[in-house]
Amino acid sequence: MNETQSLQENLQWFAMRDLKRRHAKLPAYKMFKGLKMQYFTPMIHRLVVVNGKREDQEVPFMQDLLFVKDTREHLDLIVEKTPKLQYRYKLGVQHTPIVVPNADMERFIYAVESSNNPKFYAPNEVTPDMVNRKIRIIGGKLDGYVGTLVTTRGSKTKRLLVELPTLLAASVVVEPEYIQLL
């Protein structure tokens, strides 16, 4: 096994908090982009007023949530140098950062990026009646995905709920012909 393979195996997805203000010049996700590091922050479109004109801008869904794929050692150095950046810690466990399994994170990112209009939900927004029907996707971009069907009153659109438990959920549009009820 060469050094690059072993480094790749040590990379993990860490849940991070960016405590900078909403209009900061360099939010953490832009900093990680500049460092050419692998990161993910759920983005939504929002109308904002810039110099008196309304503009459609892509902004983070949750200002203080982002995910970074790196080694703990390297990320510790960045966190030390960046005052408003910190790890998200497991509830009730001191100094244990939340690490999202690579397969779960890659699956979540793929689902979100394959959809034109993902809808994001904070963990407290996912209600029991939203997640009552288990489904499997057969065919299409999300072939093999298992999750719950999100039904919205009055909407003919079918959505699959993909979750990162306790952190974030997203619903993505799926074609009815690919849905198999479980």
Secondary structure, DSSP 8 states (H G I E B T S, - for coil): --HHHHHHHH-EEEEEEE-S-TT-SS-HHHHHHHTT-EEE--EEEEEEEETTEEEEEEEESSTT-EEEEE-HHHHHHHHHH-TTEEE-B-TTSTT-B-EE-HHHHHHHHHHHHT-SS-EEE-GGG--GGGG-EEEEE-SSTTTT-EEEEE--TT---EEEEEEETTTEEEEEEE-GGGEEE-
